[in-house]
Amino acid sequence: MLGELFAGNIIVVLIVTVIIITSYSHFEENQQIFLIYLMFYGLAYFKIIRVAICAIYLLIITFVYLEYLSVDKKKLELITSFWYKAIDYMFLMVFQLHVIGLFVSMILLFLSHITSKPLNIILVVTSFLIMAFTEHLVVTQPFKIKNITDIEKTFSRDPYYRFKCSAEAYKRYSLLCCFEDKRYFLRSKSYSTYSLEYLNVYGKNRFIKKLFFGFLNRIKLLIQKQITIKKILPRGYASPEMQLIRTIGIKRGYNNKFHRKVFEILYSKIFFASLEKYNLSNSTSEDNCFREYILDIYLKNVLTIIHGRRFSRLCDAFENPKDVSTWPLEGLFVACLGLNFKRATPKNISLRSNIVVCFDLDIDKIYEYSRMIEGGKSIPCINNKNNG
């Protein structure tokens, strides 16, 4: 009856069906996508729509649903760039909603339509099995990221409009960057180590230029300059933004390194660029301290392990976790060592003697704060007026 009503206008039927599926509030997003995949697979199986047209309709409908009709309110509010929406859509469809499995199963269906028995039976069965496994992954989602609303909650607890960057706080952000990313403040628009701006910053170094752009000498340079690159590139080859987004953004499947790394690269740009644009456009302050703001949030959310004690948030190692400017530099040095699970030993301190000298750190205090943490105490905070 429905087919007679919309004869020759299957796209209208598809839109109505998708609206009915997505309006059922008791279903989660992945369950709704499960039904949408099943519907399009059925259309291809019964030859109601050609496979190629079916795939195009699927991409258009799911793009509109995920990027414009999403229940993720902060995504709609923050991510306004069409380019960022397209990247977000592709990531979700490939890594979280496993659309490639659906396409493979539909291609096998198409091949079964143009082949004869018994090959077409084998193709149909294979297609059905792949489709069943794909639907299983769509529902279970072994790798899952948080939605933008949940990620943004980390920042809304300490909103940008309340953030003030004092000279003392900036000194502590600089100390952190000596551990995590020495070129952090030289970058103004990039958020990951995999960006043109990042490469241009390092491009001033002849070795780095050849490393990234020279193919023939790459192996030779790696052998000759492995110590140099270790000192220049960020810890784990991940910028602070990449480290932060993976800490607060991955809900399930953290140990899937490939998926996680792609997420870090893409969303460090999508999320932080969008958040910066949103905050600056809604801020009355003329000072742009957004990069310092990211480091402030970083210090209040990343994991550190200091002398065997685990702190899910680095700031919890201090008596005053909210005000970075009151943290003693020596105490922050100890906490930063813990980011790489290192202890404050003579060897580890000597390896970072440049930081000790640059910030005029008292080595005796470094050992004192280390013993306090080991003894179950917090690092005492100081009055800015008395802080040297």
C-alpha positions as CSV (number, residue, x, y, z in Angstrom):
1,M,0.0,0.0,0.0
2,L,2.8,2.3,0.9
3,G,4.5,1.5,-2.4
4,E,1.4,2.4,-4.3
5,L,1.0,5.7,-2.5
6,F,4.6,6.7,-3.3
7,A,4.9,4.9,-6.6
8,G,8.1,6.1,-8.4
9,N,9.2,8.2,-5.5
10,I,11.2,5.9,-3.3
11,I,13.3,8.7,-1.8
12,V,10.1,10.0,-0.1
13,V,9.5,6.6,1.4
14,L,13.1,6.5,2.7
15,I,12.9,9.9,4.3
16,V,9.6,9.0,6.0
17,T,11.0,5.7,7.2
18,V,14.2,7.2,8.6
19,I,12.2,9.9,10.4
20,I,10.1,7.2,12.1
21,I,13.2,5.3,13.1
22,T,15.1,8.3,14.5
23,S,12.1,9.7,16.3
24,Y,11.8,6.6,18.4
25,S,13.4,8.0,21.6
26,H,13.9,4.7,23.4
27,F,16.6,3.7,20.9
28,E,20.2,4.9,21.2
29,E,21.9,6.4,18.2
30,N,23.7,3.1,17.3
31,Q,20.5,1.2,17.5
32,Q,18.9,3.6,15.1
33,I,21.8,3.3,12.7
34,F,21.4,-0.5,13.1
35,L,17.8,-0.2,11.7
36,I,18.9,2.2,9.0
37,Y,21.6,-0.2,7.8
38,L,19.1,-3.1,7.8
39,M,16.7,-1.1,5.8
40,F,19.2,-0.2,3.1
41,Y,20.5,-3.7,3.0
42,G,17.0,-5.0,2.4
43,L,16.5,-2.5,-0.4
44,A,19.6,-3.8,-2.1
45,Y,18.8,-7.4,-1.4
46,F,15.3,-7.2,-3.0
47,K,16.6,-5.0,-5.8
48,I,14.3,-2.2,-5.0
49,I,17.1,0.3,-5.5
50,R,20.3,-0.2,-7.3
51,V,23.3,-0.8,-5.0
52,A,25.1,2.4,-6.1
53,I,22.1,4.6,-5.6
54,C,21.4,2.8,-2.3
55,A,24.9,3.7,-1.1
56,I,24.4,7.4,-2.1
57,Y,21.1,7.6,-0.3
58,L,22.6,6.0,2.8
59,L,25.5,8.5,2.9
60,I,23.2,11.5,2.5
61,I,20.7,10.4,5.0
62,T,23.2,9.3,7.7
63,F,25.2,12.5,7.2
64,V,22.1,14.7,7.8
65,Y,21.1,12.6,10.8
66,L,24.5,12.5,12.5
67,E,25.6,16.1,11.8
68,Y,22.3,18.1,11.6
69,L,19.7,16.2,13.5
70,S,21.9,14.9,16.3
71,V,20.8,14.8,19.9
72,D,24.3,15.9,20.7
73,K,23.5,19.6,21.4
74,K,27.0,20.8,21.9
75,K,28.1,19.3,18.6
76,L,25.4,21.4,16.9
77,E,26.5,24.5,18.9
78,L,30.3,24.2,18.6
79,I,31.0,22.4,15.3
80,T,29.7,24.8,12.7
81,S,32.2,24.3,10.0
82,F,31.0,22.1,7.2
83,W,34.5,20.7,6.7
84,Y,34.7,19.7,10.4
85,K,31.3,18.1,10.1
86,A,32.4,16.1,7.1
87,I,35.5,14.8,9.0
88,D,33.5,14.0,12.1
89,Y,31.0,12.1,9.9
90,M,33.6,10.1,8.1
91,F,35.3,9.1,11.4
92,L,32.1,8.0,13.1
93,M,30.9,6.1,10.0
94,V,34.2,4.2,9.5
95,F,35.6,3.7,13.0
96,Q,32.5,3.6,15.2
97,L,29.6,2.6,12.9
98,H,31.5,0.3,10.6
99,V,29.9,1.4,7.3
100,I,32.7,-0.3,5.3
101,G,31.3,-3.7,6.3
102,L,27.9,-2.6,5.0
103,F,29.3,-1.5,1.7
104,V,31.3,-4.8,1.3
105,S,28.1,-6.8,1.9
106,M,26.2,-4.7,-0.6
107,I,28.9,-5.1,-3.2
108,L,28.7,-8.8,-2.8
109,L,24.9,-8.6,-3.2
110,F,25.4,-6.7,-6.4
111,L,27.9,-9.4,-7.7
112,S,25.4,-12.1,-6.7
113,H,22.8,-10.4,-8.9
114,I,24.9,-10.7,-12.0
115,T,26.3,-14.2,-11.5
116,S,24.8,-17.6,-11.8
117,K,24.5,-20.5,-9.5
118,P,26.3,-21.8,-7.4
119,L,28.5,-18.7,-7.2
120,N,25.7,-16.3,-6.5
121,I,24.5,-18.4,-3.5
122,I,28.0,-18.3,-2.1
123,L,28.1,-14.5,-2.6
124,V,24.7,-14.0,-0.9
125,V,25.7,-16.1,2.1
126,T,29.0,-14.3,2.5
127,S,27.2,-11.0,2.2
128,F,24.7,-12.0,4.8
129,L,27.4,-13.1,7.3
130,I,29.4,-9.8,6.8
131,M,26.3,-7.8,7.3
132,A,25.4,-9.7,10.4
133,F,28.9,-9.1,11.9
134,T,28.7,-5.5,10.9
135,E,25.4,-5.0,12.7
136,H,26.9,-6.7,15.7
137,L,29.8,-4.2,15.7
138,V,27.4,-1.3,15.3
139,V,25.5,-2.3,18.4
140,T,28.4,-3.3,20.6
141,Q,30.9,-0.7,19.4
142,P,34.3,-2.0,20.6
143,F,35.7,1.4,20.0
144,K,33.5,4.3,21.1
145,I,34.2,8.0,21.6
146,K,32.2,10.3,23.8
147,N,29.9,12.8,22.2
148,I,30.9,16.4,22.0
149,T,28.5,17.3,24.9
150,D,30.2,14.9,27.2
151,I,33.7,16.1,26.1
152,E,32.8,19.7,26.6
153,K,31.7,19.1,30.2
154,T,35.4,18.9,31.2
155,F,35.7,22.5,30.0
156,S,32.4,23.8,31.3
157,R,33.5,23.0,34.8
158,D,36.2,25.6,34.4
159,P,34.8,27.9,31.7
160,Y,37.1,30.1,29.6
161,Y,35.4,33.3,30.6
162,R,36.6,32.7,34.2
163,F,40.1,31.9,33.2
164,K,42.9,34.4,34.1
165,C,46.5,33.7,33.1
166,S,48.9,35.3,35.5
167,A,52.6,35.5,35.1
168,E,53.1,32.9,37.8
169,A,50.6,30.5,36.0
170,Y,52.3,31.1,32.7
171,K,55.7,30.1,34.2
172,R,54.1,26.8,35.2
173,Y,52.6,26.2,31.8
174,S,56.0,26.8,30.3
175,L,57.6,24.3,32.6
176,L,55.0,21.7,31.6
177,C,55.8,22.5,27.9
178,C,59.5,21.8,28.5
179,F,58.4,18.2,29.3
180,E,55.5,17.7,26.9
181,D,56.0,19.9,23.8
182,K,58.8,22.5,23.6
183,R,57.3,24.2,20.6
184,Y,53.8,24.5,22.0
185,F,53.6,28.3,22.1
186,L,55.2,28.6,18.6
187,R,52.1,27.0,17.1
188,S,49.1,29.3,16.8
189,K,46.6,27.4,14.6
190,S,47.6,23.7,14.8
191,Y,46.7,21.3,17.5
192,S,48.4,18.0,16.6
193,T,51.9,17.0,15.5
194,Y,50.5,15.9,12.2
195,S,49.9,19.4,10.7
196,L,51.5,21.6,8.1
197,E,52.1,24.4,10.7
198,Y,53.8,21.9,13.1
199,L,56.1,20.7,10.3
200,N,56.9,24.3,9.3
201,V,57.9,25.1,12.9
202,Y,60.2,22.1,13.0
203,G,61.2,22.8,9.3
204,K,63.6,25.4,10.6
205,N,65.8,22.6,11.7
206,R,67.6,21.1,8.7
207,F,67.4,17.6,10.1
208,I,63.6,17.7,10.7
209,K,63.1,19.0,7.1
210,K,64.9,16.1,5.7
211,L,63.2,13.7,8.1
212,F,59.7,14.6,6.9
213,F,60.3,15.5,3.3
214,G,63.4,13.6,2.3
215,F,62.7,9.9,1.4
216,L,66.1,8.6,0.3
217,N,68.1,9.7,3.3
218,R,65.3,9.0,5.9
219,I,66.8,5.8,7.3
220,K,70.3,7.2,7.4
221,L,69.1,10.3,9.2
222,L,67.1,8.4,11.7
223,I,70.2,6.4,12.7
224,Q,72.5,9.4,12.9
225,K,70.1,11.8,14.6
226,Q,67.8,9.6,16.8
227,I,68.9,11.5,19.9
228,T,68.1,14.8,18.3
229,I,64.6,13.9,17.3
230,K,63.9,12.4,20.7
231,K,64.7,15.7,22.3
232,I,62.6,17.8,19.9
233,L,59.4,15.9,19.3
234,P,56.7,15.8,22.0
235,R,56.4,12.9,24.4
236,G,54.9,9.9,22.6
237,Y,54.8,12.1,19.4
238,A,51.5,13.5,20.7
239,S,50.9,17.2,21.4
240,P,49.3,18.2,24.7
241,E,46.1,18.7,22.8
242,M,46.2,15.2,21.4
243,Q,47.0,13.8,24.9
244,L,44.1,15.7,26.4
245,I,41.5,14.8,23.8
246,R,42.2,11.1,24.2
247,T,42.1,11.4,28.0
248,I,38.6,13.0,28.0
249,G,37.2,11.8,24.7
250,I,37.5,8.0,24.5
251,K,34.7,6.1,26.1
252,R,35.7,2.5,25.1
253,G,38.5,0.8,23.2
254,Y,41.5,3.0,24.5
255,N,43.9,0.1,23.8
256,N,43.1,0.2,20.1
257,K,46.1,2.2,19.1
258,F,45.3,2.8,15.5
259,H,41.7,4.0,16.1
260,R,42.9,6.1,19.1
261,K,45.7,7.8,17.1
262,V,43.3,8.7,14.2
263,F,40.9,10.1,16.8
264,E,43.7,12.2,18.4
265,I,44.8,13.7,15.1
266,L,41.4,14.6,13.8
267,Y,39.6,15.7,16.9
268,S,42.4,17.7,18.5
269,K,41.8,20.0,15.5
270,I,38.0,19.7,15.2
271,F,37.2,20.1,18.8
272,F,39.8,22.7,20.0
273,A,39.6,24.9,16.9
274,S,35.8,24.9,17.2
275,L,36.0,25.5,21.0
276,E,38.5,28.3,20.6
277,K,36.3,30.0,17.9
278,Y,33.2,29.7,20.1
279,N,34.9,31.0,23.3
280,L,36.6,33.9,21.7
281,S,33.5,35.0,19.9
282,N,31.6,34.9,23.2
283,S,34.4,36.5,25.4
284,T,34.5,40.1,26.4
285,S,38.2,40.0,27.0
286,E,40.6,41.2,24.4
287,D,43.4,38.9,25.5
288,N,43.6,35.5,23.7
289,C,44.8,33.1,26.4
290,F,43.2,30.0,24.9
291,R,46.4,28.1,24.5
292,E,47.2,28.7,28.2
293,Y,43.6,27.7,29.0
294,I,44.1,24.3,27.2
295,L,47.2,23.7,29.4
296,D,45.3,24.6,32.5
297,I,42.6,22.0,31.7
298,Y,45.3,19.6,30.8
299,L,46.9,19.8,34.2
300,K,43.5,19.3,35.8
301,N,42.6,16.1,33.9
302,V,45.6,14.1,32.8
303,L,47.0,11.0,34.6
304,T,50.3,11.0,36.5
305,I,52.0,8.4,38.6
306,I,54.3,9.9,41.2
307,H,56.6,7.4,43.0
308,G,54.0,4.6,42.7
309,R,51.0,6.8,43.6
310,R,48.4,7.1,40.9
311,F,46.6,10.5,40.4
312,S,43.8,10.3,37.8
313,R,44.1,14.1,37.7
314,L,47.6,15.7,38.0
315,C,46.2,18.6,40.0
316,D,45.1,16.2,42.8
317,A,48.8,15.9,43.8
318,F,48.7,19.5,45.2
319,E,46.9,20.9,48.2
320,N,45.3,23.5,46.1
321,P,44.3,21.7,42.9
322,K,42.3,24.6,41.4
323,D,45.0,27.3,41.3
324,V,48.0,26.4,39.2
325,S,49.8,29.6,40.1
326,T,50.2,28.4,43.7
327,W,51.9,25.2,42.8
328,P,55.7,25.1,43.7
329,L,57.8,24.7,40.5
330,E,59.7,21.9,42.1
331,G,56.4,20.1,42.9
332,L,55.2,20.5,39.3
333,F,58.6,19.1,38.1
334,V,58.0,16.0,40.2
335,A,54.4,15.7,38.8
336,C,55.6,16.1,35.2
337,L,58.1,13.4,35.7
338,G,55.2,11.2,36.6
339,L,53.5,11.9,33.3
340,N,56.0,9.4,31.9
341,F,55.8,7.3,35.0
342,K,59.4,8.4,36.0
343,R,60.6,8.8,39.6
344,A,62.6,11.8,40.9
345,T,65.9,10.0,40.9
346,P,69.3,11.6,40.3
347,K,69.5,10.1,36.8
348,N,66.0,11.4,35.8
349,I,66.7,14.8,37.2
350,S,70.1,15.1,35.5
351,L,68.5,14.2,32.1
352,R,66.4,17.3,32.6
353,S,69.1,19.5,34.0
354,N,68.2,22.1,31.3
355,I,64.8,22.6,33.0
356,V,66.3,22.7,36.4
357,V,68.7,25.5,35.3
358,C,66.1,27.4,33.2
359,F,63.6,27.6,36.1
360,D,66.3,27.8,38.9
361,L,64.8,24.8,40.7
362,D,65.9,23.7,44.1
363,I,66.9,20.0,43.8
364,D,66.6,19.5,47.6
365,K,62.9,20.6,47.3
366,I,62.4,18.2,44.4
367,Y,63.5,15.3,46.6
368,E,61.4,16.7,49.5
369,Y,58.2,16.8,47.5
370,S,58.9,13.4,46.2
371,R,59.2,12.0,49.7
372,M,55.9,13.7,50.7
373,I,54.1,12.1,47.8
374,E,55.6,8.8,48.6
375,G,54.5,9.2,52.2
376,G,50.9,9.7,51.2
377,K,50.8,13.5,51.5
378,S,50.0,16.3,49.0
379,I,52.4,18.9,47.7
380,P,51.9,22.1,49.7
381,C,51.1,25.2,47.8
382,I,52.6,28.6,48.2
383,N,51.7,32.3,48.3
384,N,52.4,33.9,44.9
385,K,54.0,36.8,46.7
386,N,56.7,34.6,48.2
387,N,57.2,32.5,45.1
388,G,60.5,32.9,43.3
